Amino acid sequence: MKFEDAKKIMMENEEFKNEYEALGPIYEIKKELIRLRLEKGLSQKDLAELVGTKQSAISRLENGSYNPSIEFLNKIATALDTKLHVTFH
């Protein structure tokens, strides 16, 4: 069975669907962070040095084992020469 087929079946479960959708913003942030870092040609270590943290903190953020503060995300945005915007829809 393909992932998309399994996902479609699991999304029929309302509890699973709600949990899956709640994680969406977190994964979007992480995906965008990785995209920007790679676009700038930076390693995790390079970004960590620019932010003033350890490489392991960047790794934890990118692999999903750490949920950052707005302040930390803003430091990363500054290091990546971009702006952080948080909106509610």
QUINORKA-V551351 format. One record per pair of residues at least 12 apart in sequence whose C-alpha atoms are under 8 Angstrom apart, sorted by the first residue. I is the first residue (numbers start at 1). GAP is how many residues later the second one is. D is the distance in Angstrom with one decimal. If there is no record, write none. Layout:
BEGIN
i->I gap->GAP d->D
i->I gap->GAP d->D
END
This chain:
BEGIN
i->26 gap->41 d->7.9
i->27 gap->37 d->7.9
i->30 gap->31 d->7.0
i->30 gap->32 d->5.5
i->30 gap->33 d->8.0
i->30 gap->34 d->7.6
i->31 gap->31 d->7.7
i->33 gap->29 d->7.6
i->34 gap->28 d->6.8
i->36 gap->44 d->7.0
i->37 gap->43 d->7.0
i->40 gap->40 d->7.4
i->44 gap->14 d->6.0
i->44 gap->15 d->6.8
i->45 gap->13 d->7.9
i->47 gap->29 d->7.7
i->47 gap->32 d->7.1
i->47 gap->33 d->7.9
i->50 gap->29 d->5.6
i->51 gap->24 d->5.9
i->51 gap->25 d->6.0
i->51 gap->28 d->5.9
END
